[in-house]
Amino acid sequence: MGKSLLEYIEAPPREFIYTILLIILSLPLVRPIGLPIPVSARIREYHEYIANLPDGAYVFVSVDYGVSSLPAFEPFMMATMHDLFAKNVKVVFATLYTDGPICYRSAIEKVNPDAYGKKYGEDYVFLGYVPGGETARKALAEDLHAAVPADAKGTPIDQIPMLKGIKGASDFDLLISLTPSGDVAIGWIRQWVTPYGIKYLCVVLAMMMPTIEPYYPEQVKALCGADKGGEYEFLIGKPGPGIKKSDSFSVGHIVLMIFIILANIAYFSLKMQRKEV
């Protein structure tokens, strides 16, 4: 004798559950739904520092992560770029990682500064990979032109309009670093924040948060986990890879809850039927 419908609902084949979950989890990754996401105070604080930048302010953004960390950091980096390009500010990008230029290009191509009317060399510039670790940070702070004679495209720094009046750290209103390395995050404090008093926003992996937490909110004005990229995208209204992941995660849990509720309804219905017999 075959199973009844209630019996199938009570204990559906695991293959059926896995197939449904695979389909449901994949759909938001193709097209984000944009389900509401609670936005934490840390993300709001990070956004407020950017939102309150005055017109013409200079921001230094260090893409301090490599290809291995790209999936974790790119949603937050893209949201940061969207947030900055929506403002009338000048943005200088650089990286301390040898494969950082790959990560920069991946994010900037998806954000598309042209859509904001931003021009390379006038509104933003990419200095490329700056070798030297902490020595490089110190050199950039003291004399950017001497530390990086040309940008990533090979254009001499002195010929880039937006950098003609910029000497070093003291000319920047805000410093932002996204990195999986605690040493890199703290290095910016030693070479830029402490000597020059620049405001510093830092994004790290969730597991690195306890390492940087002692510096918040004095040296690090806003500290966020890279896994919060979806929250940031939702806050600024720019759906991207972070929201896709969040939607997939949320929808997957909703489907599992539906399975659990239906299975329990079927279980108790069958139990009542057996009692009646």
Secondary structure, DSSP 8 states (H G I E B T S, - for coil): ----HHHHHHS--HHHHHHHHHHHHHHHHHS---------HHHHHHHHHHHT--TT-EEEEEE---GGGHHHHHHHHHHHHHHHHTSS-EEEEEESSTTHHHHHHHHHHHH-GGGGT--BTTTEEEEEE--STHHHHHHHHH-HHHH-SB-TTS-BGGG-GGGTT--SGGG-SEEEEE-S-HHHHHHHIIIIIHHH--EEEEEE-GGGHHHHGGGTTTT-SEEEEGGGHHHHHHHHT---HHHHHHHHHHHHHHHHHHHHHHHHHHHHHHHHHHHH-
